[in-house]
Amino acid sequence: MKPQDIQFRDQRVLTLIFDLLHLLEIGATGHSLPLQNAAARAAITNAALLLECAANSCLLALALPGKLAEEIDRLPTFAKLDYFLFAVAARHIDRTCRESELAAEVLKIRNHIVHPKPKGGVLVGDLFSGYVDYGTTNATRIPLDTRQWSVSIALPLVQSVFAFAKKYFLRMVCI
């Protein structure tokens, strides 16, 4: 085989994984607190992007006809992953398992970031030393106020994305 015959594929999923690990490291080291929290927020955002990017990569691997690929590309992330799983293994995602529940919540966080909607908050404490509580997610209790995100919030969220990926790709697709 000649070098010019080798086909290369841009694997953005790997870049997101490496970035996640670097961002978590920055968030956990002796950098300033604002930089640590910015790295944690970026890690959370990358974790959500990782799921969507993986779903799109799976669909590309199916080499679907143009029009069908366009239509399926409009589906939500879990539907894309389910389509791929059915196409390669005649199975469906168990959306009731804990890994799927947490991954779905990560996708909701992604939507919370990119599709802001006005949401009221409640003042906790007094006017001068209190804070506004905008609520949390259901399963993981992640604050909806992104300014509160730290590495202690990012790490379990990233671990939940990896747990879903492990279950999905290693146990469901490869079986």
N, CA, C and O of each residue as an XYZ file, in Angstrom:
700
protein
N       0.847     -1.177      0.000
C       0.000      0.000      0.000
C       0.893      1.241      0.000
O       1.877      1.317      0.736
N       0.536      2.187     -0.824
C       1.277      3.436     -0.923
C       0.709      4.449      0.070
O      -0.483      4.416      0.375
N       1.543      5.335      0.567
C       1.042      6.353      1.515
C      -0.122      7.163      0.959
O      -1.024      7.530      1.713
N      -0.124      7.448     -0.324
C      -1.215      8.230     -0.906
C      -2.525      7.441     -0.974
O      -3.583      8.025     -1.212
N      -2.467      6.113     -0.767
C      -3.669      5.285     -0.772
C      -4.344      5.207      0.597
O      -5.465      4.712      0.716
N      -3.663      5.693      1.614
C      -4.224      5.644      2.965
C      -5.300      6.713      3.089
O      -5.094      7.868      2.718
N      -6.451      6.309      3.617
C      -7.540      7.257      3.849
C      -7.532      7.667      5.318
O      -7.546      6.824      6.215
N      -7.509      8.967      5.542
C      -7.504      9.488      6.899
C      -8.875     10.035      7.241
O      -9.554     10.600      6.384
N      -9.280      9.873      8.479
C     -10.546     10.402      8.973
C     -10.260     11.334     10.137
O      -9.521     10.981     11.057
N     -10.835     12.507     10.098
C     -10.692     13.471     11.176
C     -11.527     12.991     12.354
O     -12.754     12.949     12.264
N     -10.888     12.631     13.442
C     -11.586     12.094     14.606
C     -11.682     13.159     15.700
O     -10.844     13.222     16.599
N     -12.699     13.977     15.605
C     -12.886     15.039     16.587
C     -13.230     14.490     17.967
O     -12.999     15.154     18.978
N     -13.777     13.291     18.009
C     -14.101     12.676     19.298
C     -12.841     12.545     20.149
O     -12.857     12.854     21.340
N     -11.765     12.093     19.546
C     -10.514     11.945     20.293
C     -10.005     13.290     20.798
O      -9.520     13.385     21.925
N     -10.112     14.313     19.987
C      -9.695     15.651     20.413
C     -10.513     16.105     21.610
O      -9.963     16.660     22.560
N     -11.817     15.877     21.576
C     -12.670     16.256     22.706
C     -12.293     15.489     23.968
O     -12.288     16.059     25.059
N     -11.980     14.208     23.831
C     -11.581     13.407     24.993
C     -10.285     13.953     25.591
O     -10.189     14.154     26.801
N      -9.294     14.191     24.740
C      -8.021     14.724     25.250
C      -8.225     16.096     25.884
O      -7.661     16.384     26.939
N      -9.019     16.933     25.253
C      -9.300     18.254     25.827
C      -9.984     18.139     27.183
O      -9.661     18.880     28.112
N     -10.923     17.215     27.295
C     -11.602     16.990     28.579
C     -10.598     16.673     29.673
O     -10.659     17.236     30.766
N      -9.687     15.782     29.379
C      -8.692     15.381     30.373
C      -7.787     16.552     30.755
O      -7.478     16.745     31.931
N      -7.368     17.324     29.769
C      -6.530     18.499     30.056
C      -7.296     19.548     30.857
O      -6.749     20.143     31.786
N      -8.539     19.773     30.504
C      -9.347     20.762     31.214
C      -9.591     20.347     32.666
O      -9.552     21.184     33.568
N      -9.839     19.067     32.888
C     -10.009     18.593     34.262
C      -8.718     18.744     35.055
O      -8.749     19.066     36.243
N      -7.594     18.514     34.407
C      -6.307     18.696     35.076
C      -6.090     20.155     35.462
O      -5.642     20.446     36.571
N      -6.405     21.069     34.552
C      -6.284     22.498     34.865
C      -7.207     22.859     36.022
O      -6.826     23.611     36.919
N      -8.430     22.313     35.996
C      -9.391     22.610     37.040
C      -9.000     22.075     38.401
O      -9.463     22.578     39.425
N      -8.147     21.056     38.423
C      -7.780     20.425     39.691
C      -6.414     20.869     40.212
O      -6.007     20.460     41.299
N      -5.714     21.691     39.461
C      -4.365     22.080     39.871
C      -4.356     23.457     40.508
O      -5.406     24.065     40.721
N      -3.173     23.937     40.806
C      -3.002     25.172     41.568
C      -3.206     26.468     40.804
O      -2.690     27.504     41.222
N      -3.924     26.446     39.722
C      -4.210     27.685     39.003
C      -5.174     28.541     39.824
O      -5.716     28.092     40.834
N      -5.372     29.755     39.382
C      -6.313     30.636     40.073
C      -7.722     30.044     40.003
O      -8.054     29.316     39.068
N      -8.534     30.362     40.990
C      -9.898     29.825     41.045
C     -10.713     30.176     39.800
O     -11.428     29.314     39.289
N     -10.631     31.425     39.287
C     -11.383     31.710     38.051
C     -10.963     30.813     36.877
O     -11.809     30.377     36.096
N      -9.659     30.541     36.755
C      -9.186     29.669     35.671
C      -9.633     28.231     35.914
O     -10.034     27.544     34.974
N      -9.570     27.769     37.157
C     -10.031     26.417     37.477
C     -11.506     26.258     37.120
O     -11.893     25.261     36.511
N     -12.329     27.234     37.496
C     -13.764     27.137     37.212
C     -14.063     27.266     35.726
O     -14.974     26.611     35.220
N     -13.301     28.109     35.015
C     -13.480     28.211     33.559
C     -13.142     26.885     32.894
O     -13.830     26.457     31.967
N     -12.076     26.231     33.368
C     -11.701     24.927     32.819
C     -12.785     23.894     33.115
O     -13.087     23.050     32.270
N     -13.365     23.956     34.302
C     -14.446     23.021     34.661
C     -15.658     23.239     33.761
O     -16.253     22.272     33.283
N     -16.032     24.497     33.524
C     -17.170     24.781     32.638
C     -16.886     24.282     31.221
O     -17.766     23.725     30.564
N     -15.662     24.485     30.761
C     -15.297     24.017     29.424
C     -15.322     22.490     29.363
O     -15.724     21.922     28.347
N     -14.899     21.822     30.431
C     -14.935     20.361     30.459
C     -16.370     19.857     30.390
O     -16.659     18.896     29.679
N     -17.263     20.500     31.123
C     -18.676     20.107     31.097
C     -19.251     20.299     29.698
O     -19.969     19.438     29.190
N     -18.933     21.419     29.087
C     -19.422     21.696     27.737
C     -18.851     20.682     26.744
O     -19.575     20.186     25.881
N     -17.565     20.374     26.862
C     -16.957     19.393     25.973
C     -17.550     18.005     26.177
O     -17.669     17.238     25.222
N     -17.922     17.676     27.408
C     -18.541     16.373     27.668
C     -19.859     16.255     26.906
O     -20.164     15.209     26.333
N     -20.630     17.332     26.906
C     -21.889     17.320     26.165
C     -21.629     17.253     24.658
O     -22.324     16.544     23.931
N     -20.630     17.993     24.202
C     -20.288     17.959     22.783
C     -19.775     16.581     22.376
O     -20.002     16.136     21.251
N     -19.086     15.911     23.289
C     -18.549     14.586     23.001
C     -19.656     13.603     22.629
O     -19.510     12.833     21.680
N     -20.752     13.629     23.368
C     -21.867     12.723     23.056
C     -22.435     13.008     21.671
O     -22.689     12.087     20.895
N     -22.630     14.268     21.370
C     -23.190     14.636     20.069
C     -22.217     14.321     18.933
O     -22.620     13.840     17.873
N     -20.947     14.593     19.164
C     -19.928     14.311     18.155
C     -19.822     12.808     17.895
O     -19.698     12.383     16.746
N     -19.870     12.011     18.953
C     -19.811     10.553     18.792
C     -21.014     10.041     17.997
O     -20.876      9.165     17.143
N     -22.184     10.592     18.285
C     -23.384     10.185     17.542
C     -23.237     10.504     16.057
O     -23.586      9.691     15.202
N     -22.719     11.690     15.758
C     -22.537     12.069     14.355
C     -21.471     11.209     13.683
O     -21.611     10.863     12.510
N     -20.419     10.862     14.399
C     -19.383      9.980     13.846
C     -19.942      8.592     13.554
O     -19.598      7.975     12.545
N     -20.796      8.110     14.433
C     -21.432      6.801     14.211
C     -22.246      6.808     12.919
O     -22.180      5.874     12.120
N     -23.013      7.877     12.734
C     -23.827      7.960     11.520
C     -22.957      8.037     10.272
O     -23.297      7.450      9.244
N     -21.845      8.750     10.350
C     -20.940      8.817      9.202
C     -20.403      7.434      8.854
O     -20.212      7.112      7.681
N     -20.164      6.626      9.868
C     -19.633      5.277      9.640
C     -20.623      4.399      8.881
O     -20.224      3.429      8.237
N     -21.904      4.731      8.953
C     -22.909      3.932      8.242
C     -22.940      4.232      6.744
O     -23.518      3.464      5.974
N     -22.331      5.328      6.325
C     -22.303      5.722      4.905
C     -23.707      5.706      4.310
O     -23.959      5.066      3.289
N     -24.614      6.422      4.966
C     -26.006      6.485      4.517
C     -26.122      7.341      3.252
O     -25.288      8.218      3.024
N     -27.140      7.096      2.431
C     -27.376      7.951      1.263
C     -27.626      9.395      1.718
O     -28.128      9.630      2.817
N     -27.273     10.346      0.867
C     -27.311     11.767      1.194
C     -28.568     12.267      1.868
O     -28.488     12.869      2.939
N     -29.719     12.039      1.278
C     -30.976     12.565      1.816
C     -31.303     11.941      3.171
O     -31.711     12.642      4.097
N     -31.125     10.624      3.287
C     -31.386      9.952      4.562
C     -30.425     10.454      5.638
O     -30.833     10.690      6.775
N     -29.160     10.617      5.285
C     -28.172     11.130      6.240
C     -28.564     12.519      6.741
O     -28.423     12.814      7.928
N     -29.055     13.371      5.842
C     -29.500     14.717      6.233
C     -30.682     14.650      7.198
O     -30.728     15.387      8.183
N     -31.627     13.770      6.915
C     -32.816     13.649      7.766
C     -32.457     13.106      9.149
O     -32.948     13.601     10.163
N     -31.608     12.100      9.183
C     -31.227     11.508     10.462
C     -30.353     12.468     11.257
O     -30.381     12.457     12.488
N     -29.579     13.295     10.566
C     -28.726     14.273     11.245
C     -29.543     15.263     12.077
O     -29.013     15.859     13.015
N     -30.799     15.442     11.753
C     -31.665     16.373     12.496
C     -32.231     15.760     13.778
O     -32.827     16.463     14.595
N     -32.049     14.473     13.951
C     -32.579     13.804     15.138
C     -31.800     14.212     16.387
O     -30.652     14.647     16.295
N     -32.423     14.071     17.543
C     -31.683     14.297     18.793
C     -30.550     13.269     18.931
O     -30.567     12.217     18.291
N     -29.595     13.587     19.755
C     -28.395     12.758     19.914
C     -28.727     11.314     20.262
O     -28.187     10.396     19.645
N     -29.601     11.095     21.236
C     -29.927      9.722     21.635
C     -30.592      8.962     20.494
O     -30.350      7.766     20.331
N     -31.407      9.618     19.719
C     -32.059      8.957     18.582
C     -31.015      8.551     17.542
O     -31.124      7.481     16.942
N     -30.011      9.391     17.326
C     -28.935      9.039     16.390
C     -28.177      7.811     16.884
O     -27.906      6.885     16.119
N     -27.840      7.815     18.171
C     -27.127      6.670     18.730
C     -27.987      5.405     18.666
O     -27.479      4.319     18.389
N     -29.271      5.549     18.919
C     -30.177      4.406     18.854
C     -30.273      3.871     17.424
O     -30.281      2.658     17.210
N     -30.345      4.767     16.462
C     -30.391      4.372     15.047
C     -29.139      3.570     14.687
O     -29.220      2.515     14.058
N     -27.984      4.090     15.099
C     -26.721      3.406     14.812
C     -26.692      2.030     15.466
O     -26.330      1.045     14.823
N     -27.068      1.959     16.730
C     -27.060      0.691     17.456
C     -27.967     -0.324     16.774
O     -27.608     -1.495     16.647
N     -29.135      0.119     16.336
C     -30.044     -0.788     15.650
C     -29.458     -1.238     14.310
O     -29.597     -2.397     13.922
N     -28.799     -0.307     13.606
C     -28.231     -0.636     12.298
C     -27.091     -1.646     12.397
O     -26.951     -2.505     11.527
N     -26.277     -1.552     13.446
C     -25.113     -2.441     13.528
C     -25.322     -3.657     14.420
O     -24.629     -4.662     14.261
N     -26.272     -3.584     15.362
C     -26.418     -4.696     16.303
C     -27.865     -5.127     16.519
O     -28.128     -5.997     17.350
N     -28.808     -4.535     15.786
C     -30.236     -4.854     15.929
C     -30.686     -4.768     17.392
O     -31.454     -5.602     17.871
N     -30.191     -3.744     18.084
C     -30.542     -3.514     19.485
C     -30.912     -2.050     19.667
O     -30.704     -1.228     18.776
N     -31.459     -1.740     20.825
C     -31.808     -0.360     21.165
C     -31.163      0.036     22.482
O     -30.839     -0.812     23.313
N     -30.983      1.324     22.656
C     -30.441      1.853     23.905
C     -31.461      1.638     25.009
O     -32.653      1.895     24.840
N     -30.968      1.164     26.138
C     -31.810      1.068     27.327
C     -31.835      2.458     27.963
O     -30.910      2.835     28.683
N     -32.875      3.197     27.699
C     -32.945      4.580     28.192
C     -33.315      4.662     29.667
O     -33.325      5.746     30.250
N     -33.620      3.518     30.270
C     -33.989      3.521     31.684
C     -32.801      3.244     32.599
O     -32.915      3.419     33.813
N     -31.666      2.819     32.053
C     -30.515      2.521     32.909
C     -29.879      3.826     33.393
O     -30.061      4.884     32.791
N     -29.143      3.728     34.472
C     -28.543      4.914     35.100
C     -27.589      5.637     34.150
O     -27.583      6.868     34.112
N     -26.785      4.902     33.384
C     -25.839      5.525     32.458
C     -26.563      6.374     31.418
O     -26.118      7.474     31.093
N     -27.671      5.868     30.901
C     -28.448      6.619     29.912
C     -29.116      7.829     30.543
O     -29.174      8.901     29.939
N     -29.619      7.657     31.756
C     -30.262      8.765     32.461
C     -29.276      9.919     32.675
O     -29.617     11.083     32.465
N     -28.062      9.587     33.091
C     -27.055     10.626     33.332
C     -26.589     11.258     32.021
O     -26.399     12.472     31.953
N     -26.403     10.449     30.986
C     -25.998     10.986     29.685
C     -27.075     11.914     29.132
O     -26.761     12.956     28.557
N     -28.333     11.544     29.301
C     -29.428     12.411     28.845
C     -29.406     13.736     29.592
O     -29.704     14.782     29.016
N     -29.058     13.693     30.863
C     -28.983     14.934     31.625
C     -27.824     15.813     31.149
O     -27.939     17.038     31.146
N     -26.722     15.202     30.751
C     -25.602     15.962     30.187
C     -26.059     16.663     28.912
O     -25.696     17.815     28.673
N     -26.847     15.980     28.098
C     -27.367     16.603     26.880
C     -28.319     17.752     27.215
O     -28.361     18.748     26.493
N     -29.078     17.625     28.296
C     -29.938     18.728     28.726
C     -29.102     19.923     29.163
O     -29.489     21.071     28.942
N     -27.961     19.656     29.779
C     -27.062     20.742     30.169
C     -26.528     21.434     28.927
O     -26.416     22.659     28.894
N     -26.200     20.661     27.916
C     -25.749     21.249     26.645
C     -26.825     22.178     26.095
O     -26.527     23.294     25.669
N     -28.071     21.721     26.104
C     -29.176     22.557     25.622
C     -29.362     23.788     26.500
O     -29.689     24.865     26.000
N     -29.158     23.637     27.797
C     -29.256     24.761     28.732
C     -28.214     25.831     28.382
O     -28.479     27.028     28.497
N     -27.037     25.386     27.959
C     -25.962     26.323     27.616
C     -26.233     27.013     26.283
O     -26.117     28.234     26.182
N     -26.589     26.244     25.271
C     -26.686     26.817     23.923
C     -28.054     27.384     23.575
O     -28.186     28.128     22.602
N     -29.069     27.045     24.352
C     -30.415     27.576     24.118
C     -30.931     28.244     25.387
O     -31.846     27.734     26.033
N     -30.340     29.391     25.747
C     -30.755     30.017     27.011
C     -32.219     30.458     26.975
O     -32.703     31.039     26.004
N     -32.887     30.155     28.066
C     -34.275     30.576     28.235
C     -34.352     31.313     29.563
O     -33.708     30.912     30.532
N     -35.128     32.377     29.616
C     -35.238     33.099     30.888
C     -35.788     32.179     31.971
O     -36.828     31.544     31.796
N     -35.083     32.119     33.078
C     -35.505     31.278     34.195
C     -35.333     32.086     35.466
O     -34.268     32.639     35.738
N     -36.382     32.139     36.217
C     -36.330     32.884     37.465
C     -35.515     32.164     38.512
O     -35.340     30.946     38.470
N     -35.022     32.944     39.452
C     -34.262     32.396     40.558
C     -34.840     32.894     41.870
O     -35.706     33.769     41.902
N     -34.341     32.317     42.946
C     -34.797     32.672     44.283
C     -33.598     33.130     45.095
O     -32.566     32.459     45.114
N     -33.726     34.266     45.763
C     -32.659     34.763     46.614
C     -32.539     33.868     47.843
O     -33.506     33.663     48.577
N     -31.335     33.340     48.053
C     -31.055     32.517     49.223
C     -30.124     33.328     50.122
O     -29.060     33.766     49.683
N     -30.515     33.523     51.353
C     -29.732     34.343     52.266
C     -30.197     35.790     52.197
O     -31.267     36.092     51.667
N     -29.381     36.670     52.738
C     -29.787     38.079     52.732
C     -29.323     38.765     51.452
O     -28.589     38.187     50.651
N     -29.755     39.977     51.280
C     -29.531     40.734     50.042
C     -28.049     40.954     49.750
O     -27.658     41.006     48.584
N     -27.223     41.083     50.776
C     -25.816     41.434     50.557
C     -24.882     40.230     50.506
O     -23.893     40.261     49.775
N     -25.160     39.193     51.244
C     -24.251     38.042     51.250
C     -24.892     36.797     50.635
O     -24.252     35.748     50.559
N     -26.121     36.899     50.205
C     -26.808     35.752     49.621
C     -26.474     35.563     48.154
O     -25.612     36.241     47.595
N     -27.169     34.637     47.558
C     -26.993     34.366     46.131
C     -28.349     33.991     45.545
O     -29.290     33.669     46.270
N     -28.427     34.039     44.235
C     -29.658     33.665     43.547
C     -29.536     32.201     43.133
O     -28.596     31.817     42.437
N     -30.485     31.404     43.564
C     -30.521     29.982     43.246
C     -31.445     29.782     42.045
O     -32.640     30.072     42.109
N     -30.864     29.276     40.935
C     -31.643     29.032     39.713
C     -32.063     27.581     39.585
O     -32.620     27.185     38.561
N     -31.805     26.782     40.611
C     -32.186     25.382     40.587
C     -31.048     24.493     40.136
O     -29.943     24.957     39.853
N     -31.341     23.205     40.074
C     -30.350     22.202     39.683
C     -30.990     21.206     38.724
O     -32.207     21.181     38.541
N     -30.148     20.399     38.127
C     -30.650     19.309     37.291
C     -31.237     18.239     38.197
O     -30.981     18.229     39.401
N     -32.012     17.356     37.629
C     -32.713     16.346     38.436
C     -31.806     15.244     38.966
O     -31.715     15.046     40.177
N     -31.140     14.530     38.079
C     -30.412     13.328     38.488
C     -29.090     13.637     39.188
O     -28.739     12.975     40.164
N     -28.364     14.624     38.705
C     -27.022     14.891     39.238
C     -26.948     16.132     40.119
O     -25.904     16.412     40.707
N     -28.031     16.866     40.213
C     -28.104     18.058     41.068
C     -27.048     19.098     40.702
O     -26.501     19.768     41.578
N     -26.765     19.229     39.415
C     -25.807     20.230     38.948
C     -26.515     21.578     38.922
O     -27.616     21.693     38.384
N     -25.882     22.603     39.505
C     -26.511     23.925     39.497
C     -26.726     24.426     38.068
O     -25.859     24.259     37.211
N     -27.863     25.029     37.821
C     -28.133     25.596     36.495
C     -27.400     26.921     36.294
O     -27.278     27.397     35.165
N     -26.922     27.506     37.363
C     -26.093     28.709     37.275
C     -24.677     28.243     36.954
O     -23.971     27.736     37.826
N     -24.264     28.416     35.701
C     -22.967     27.910     35.247
C     -21.802     28.546     35.992
O     -20.707     27.986     35.998
N     -22.004     29.685     36.610
C     -20.928     30.322     37.365
C     -20.564     29.513     38.602
O     -19.503     29.731     39.187
N     -21.413     28.592     39.006
C     -21.137     27.760     40.178
C     -20.394     26.475     39.826
O     -20.026     25.711     40.719
N     -20.174     26.230     38.551
C     -19.536     24.983     38.151
C     -18.056     24.991     38.512
O     -17.343     25.963     38.265
N     -17.618     23.896     39.096
C     -16.230     23.719     39.491
C     -15.810     22.311     39.082
O     -16.610     21.544     38.547
N     -14.551     21.981     39.340
C     -14.069     20.653     38.976
C     -14.796     19.568     39.782
O     -14.929     18.438     39.310
N     -15.263     19.897     40.984
C     -15.994     18.895     41.776
C     -17.341     18.558     41.141
O     -17.900     17.494     41.405
N     -17.857     19.444     40.317
C     -19.080     19.185     39.561
C     -18.736     18.559     38.211
O     -19.427     17.654     37.742
N     -17.663     19.047     37.593
C     -17.284     18.570     36.259
C     -16.837     17.114     36.269
O     -17.201     16.353     35.372
N     -16.064     16.720     37.255
C     -15.495     15.368     37.265
C     -16.564     14.274     37.252
O     -16.486     13.379     36.409
N     -17.562     14.303     38.149
C     -18.586     13.246     38.073
C     -19.406     13.301     36.788
O     -19.845     12.265     36.288
N     -19.614     14.499     36.252
C     -20.357     14.619     35.008
C     -19.575     13.977     33.860
O     -20.141     13.227     33.065
N     -18.293     14.267     33.776
C     -17.452     13.668     32.735
C     -17.392     12.156     32.927
O     -17.439     11.407     31.951
N     -17.291     11.703     34.165
C     -17.279     10.261     34.430
C     -18.579      9.611     33.966
O     -18.565      8.475     33.492
N     -19.700     10.317     34.097
C     -20.974      9.745     33.644
C     -21.013      9.624     32.120
O     -21.595      8.679     31.587
N     -20.402     10.565     31.428
C     -20.334     10.480     29.954
C     -19.474      9.285     29.543
O     -19.837      8.537     28.635
N     -18.339      9.111     30.212
C     -17.482      7.970     29.897
C     -18.162      6.653     30.252
O     -18.006      5.668     29.531
N     -18.907      6.619     31.343
C     -19.633      5.395     31.722
C     -20.678      5.042     30.666
O     -20.850      3.873     30.320
N     -21.374      6.059     30.158
C     -22.348      5.804     29.088
C     -21.623      5.294     27.840
O     -22.054      4.319     27.226
N     -20.530      5.951     27.470
C     -19.782      5.539     26.276
C     -19.281      4.098     26.425
O     -19.333      3.314     25.478
N     -18.801      3.767     27.609
C     -18.324      2.400     27.857
C     -19.467      1.401     27.686
O     -19.313      0.386     27.007
N     -20.592      1.685     28.293
C     -21.739      0.771     28.189
C     -22.229      0.693     26.744
O     -22.500     -0.393     26.231
N     -22.341      1.845     26.094
C     -22.886      1.892     24.741
C     -21.950      1.217     23.737
O     -22.365      0.319     23.004
N     -20.689      1.650     23.704
C     -19.790      1.169     22.663
C     -19.167     -0.183     22.977
O     -18.984     -0.996     22.071
N     -18.840     -0.439     24.225
C     -18.167     -1.691     24.539
C     -19.108     -2.832     24.857
O     -18.806     -3.989     24.564
N     -20.243     -2.519     25.453
C     -21.157     -3.591     25.843
C     -22.313     -3.781     24.882
O     -22.821     -4.894     24.746
N     -22.741     -2.725     24.214
C     -23.924     -2.845     23.358
C     -23.548     -2.984     21.889
O     -24.070     -3.864     21.204
N     -22.660     -2.141     21.395
C     -22.310     -2.178     19.979
C     -21.413     -3.364     19.678
O     -21.586     -4.027     18.655
N     -20.467     -3.637     20.546
C     -19.455     -4.669     20.257
C     -19.893     -6.088     20.621
O     -19.160     -7.038     20.346
N     -21.034     -6.251     21.215
C     -21.475     -7.600     21.597
C     -22.082     -8.302     20.409
O     -22.514     -9.448     20.524
